[in-house]
Amino acid sequence: MAPNEATSGARRLTAGLASAAFAGFILCNLAWLVLGLLRPGYSMVSRPVSALGVGPHGVWMDAAFVLTGSSLAASVAGLSRAISGHLRPLAHAACTALLLVSPIGFVWTGLVTMDSLTLHTLGAQLAIGAPLVTLPLAGLLLRPAQGWRRLGNGLLLAGPLTLALLVGFIESVPRAQLLSGVGGGRFGLWQRALGVEVLAWYLALAWATMRRQRVPKPYKGPAMEGFIASWYARNTRGDVREYRACAEALAKQLPAGGRVLEVAPGPGYLAIELARLGDYRVTGLDISRTFVQIAQENARAAGAAVDFRHGNASQMPFADATFDLVACRAAFKNFSDPLGALNEVHRVLKPGGRASILDLRKEATREEIAPYVDEMKLSPVSALFTKLTFRFFLTKNAYTREAIERLAAQSRFGACEVVSRGIEFDLRLAKPAASA
């Protein structure tokens, strides 16, 4: 199976598991509604849902509890798969365990009925009471994960909301009736509101997981194809001295005959200059087919042996431990899956290999950018367009020093060095050498 096919299959599996929460939500609420209507004298306002698990049709309510818990557990498994590359192992395991508490409680509630009231109540507390603590804690663990911060912040609200419903639930009936589990007052109404609230949080988790399994564009902004790519190639051709200086700095990190990968080389100027400096085996990987074609033509014209290929930075078509050095210049801010790209860079690097990612600093001011553009010796119209592109698009997508350090820390590299130079930063990464 091709890597892209395997990835697509993994995404479908993750999304399918996550979607099980919707089945659990519908099943649980449909069960208590239908069975409550079928039972003579039963009040959905005053009587607990668990009362439907004993007596006539009780087996159906118990089965609904078990299936709801199982569905939620499957959904958590999908979420766990989705966040596995975004959190450190301990945080990932803790987040998964916290989110499994409520599903386990639902299964427990179905297996142990109100005939064993103490044990049944324990299961119910795990199902709809424990989220008071487990959901906010899971939110705190999710917040540092790339792309999951907003959901993590949302889960922090689960604590006070669940607490408010729990207080209403407890205060709805006299304590003696509460302990006996028979209900009274608005016991059943508050309990149902609490159950729906907890299930709704799992729906939110499932929806967020499913959305992230859609295959996104591998880049931000417009595609660099056709006229746009040709215009960019023409206007960056004059930076030869800068490309050569960058290539010389990279070559100092390479052994003789070393293998180099430039990610997102665009027209290929840097890769070509690097190939001219020594007996290096240079490869370029770009998502733009137009850029690949332009780079190949530029390499032939320069007499440089560079293997330019089409591909995605977050799904590289190379074997593990292939390259001594990976470089990326002025493109990383445009990657839609930057963490995936960093992890792929780590994978294709040989043990002891290094990576250098040079890109625009978000802190770069218009006063710093203007002379940089002026040195490109563009026509007045192209210079104006380039400055506007920096101002309204490139700096918007650029990383602050803190953001790029945080991203590197979340990647398989775990650590980095960031060196600021002019309007750029140089993110320096290293893969540990293999132990003897």
Protein Blocks (a to p, Z undefined) as FASTA:
>chain_A
ZZklmmmmmmmmmmmmmmmmmmmmmmmmmmmmmmmmmpghiafklpcfklmmgcjhklmm
mmmmmmmmmmmmmmmmmmmmmmmmmccfklmmmmmmmmmmmmmmmmmmmmmcfklmmlmm
mmmmmmmmmmmmmmmmmmmmmmmpghilmmmmmmmmmmmmmmmmmmmmmmmpcfklmmno
nggajlmmmmmmmmmmmmmmmmmmmmmmmmmmpccdfbecjddehjlmmmmmmmmmmmmm
mmmmmmmmmmmmpcehiacddehklnommmmmmmmnpccddddddfblklmmmmmmmmmm
nopacddddddfklccbdehkbfbdcdehklmmpcblmlmmmmmmmmpcehiacdddddd
fklcfklmmmmmmmnopafklmmmmmmmmmmmmmmmpccfklmmmmmmmmmnopacddde
hjbccdddddddddZZ
